[in-house]
């Protein structure tokens, strides 16, 4: 599904997968298309993974919080998109936008 998203956008070299401090519970997921790897390549905390024809970019802090997670593509009625299934989550806010480990 990631490769299909790149084709639909007609640009992109990778996908950033991570977390940021946010929300009422602590962290929120970050999933962003990357059109240029150069800004990430110079950062020592950056981790670049190539798998199944897709370049994934993350950082050490995010990978600790995402360890064991699954990034799934779901279709629910008229809505579709990527969903994180994170076994490390201990608590999440009522709206599901933020979580804590």
N, C-alpha and C positions, 0 to 999 in steps of 0.2 A: 504494500500500500504506500510506503514511503516513496518508492521509485515512481509510482503513478502520480503522486502529488508533485514531484519534481517535474514530470512531463507536463502536467497541467499548468504549472507556473512558468514553464519554458525557461527556467533558470534555477540556479542553486547548485552548490557543491557539497553540501552536508546538512546535518541536522544537529543542533545543540540540544542536549538532553541534560537537565539539571534541576536544581532547587534554588530558591532564594528565600530570605527571611521575609515573611509576609503574613498577613491575615491575623485572625484572633488566636490561632492555635500555634503558630510558630513558623511554618514553612509552606511554600506553595511550589508546585511543579512549573518548570520552564521547558517549553518545547518550541524551538524557533528554527526556521529555515536559515541557512547560512549561504550567502552568495559569494563570500570571499573568506578563505581560511587564514589569510595573512594576519589579521588582528589577533587571532588565537595562537598562531604558531610561535609567537615571541613570548608568551606567558609561560613561566616554568610550571605552574599548576595545571596547565592544559593537558588533557589526555585525548588523543585522537585514535579512534578505532575504525578499521575498515572491515566490514562484514557483509557478505552477500550483496556486494555491489553498492553498499551504502556507507558513507563516511559519517560516523557519529563523533561528536565533540562534547566533552564534559570537563569536569575538574575534580580534584581529589575530594573536596568537601561533599560535593554532590554524590559521588560514587559511594561514599560511606553511607549516606542516607538512603540511597537507591539500591544498595546491595541486595540481590535476590529478587528485584522487581521485574515485572513483566509490563511491557508497553504493548497494549492490545488496541486493535481498531474495532470499534463497536458501531453498530447501526441500531438505533432505538427509535422506532417510528420514523418521523421526518428528520431526526437528528442523527448525525454521524460524526465520528471523530476518534482521536486517540484517547485512551484511558490508561492511567497507571494503576497497576495492581501491586501494592507494596506491602510485603509481609512484615515490615518493620514498624508500620504505623500503630501507635498505641492510643492515639486520640485524634479526632478530627472535628472541625467545627460543624455546626448544623447544616450549613449550606454545602459542605464538602469541598470548599475551595482551599482550605488550609489544613495542615496536619502536624502532628508532633510524633517523635520517636522516643 
